[in-house]
Amino acid sequence: MHARIATADERARIWPLITARYRNYAGYQERTSRQLPVVLLEPPAPGDAR
């Protein structure tokens, strides 16, 4: 598995889905000055030895 931070466009699309299901994330985002990262998990590419 490969983890990466979502791009700005991916985050803009995914963040509303996250906060609709897990409302505490929206409240936490409002209380902090940093942008909470969205981490995406992707399967390894074929032949990747990870």
C-alpha positions in Angstrom: 0.0 0.0 0.0 1.2 3.5 -0.8 0.0 6.5 1.2 0.0 10.0 -0.2 -1.5 13.4 0.7 -4.4 14.3 -1.6 -3.8 17.1 -4.1 -5.8 20.4 -3.6 -8.3 19.3 -6.3 -8.7 15.8 -4.7 -9.2 17.3 -1.3 -11.8 19.8 -2.6 -13.8 16.8 -3.9 -13.3 14.4 -1.0 -13.4 16.7 2.1 -17.2 17.4 1.8 -17.8 13.6 1.7 -15.7 13.1 4.8 -17.3 15.9 6.8 -20.8 14.8 5.8 -20.2 11.4 7.3 -17.8 12.3 10.2 -19.0 15.7 11.4 -16.3 16.1 14.1 -13.7 16.6 11.4 -15.5 19.8 10.2 -15.6 21.2 13.7 -11.9 20.3 14.3 -10.9 22.0 11.0 -12.7 25.2 12.2 -10.8 25.2 15.5 -7.3 24.8 14.0 -5.3 27.1 11.7 -3.7 24.3 9.8 -5.4 22.4 6.9 -6.1 18.8 7.9 -4.5 16.5 5.4 -6.5 13.9 3.5 -4.4 10.8 3.1 -5.1 8.5 0.2 -4.1 4.9 0.2 -3.3 3.3 -3.2 -2.3 -0.2 -4.1 1.2 -0.6 -5.3 1.9 -0.5 -9.0 2.4 -3.9 -10.7 6.0 -4.9 -10.1 6.5 -2.5 -7.2 8.5 -4.3 -4.5 6.9 -2.4 -1.6 
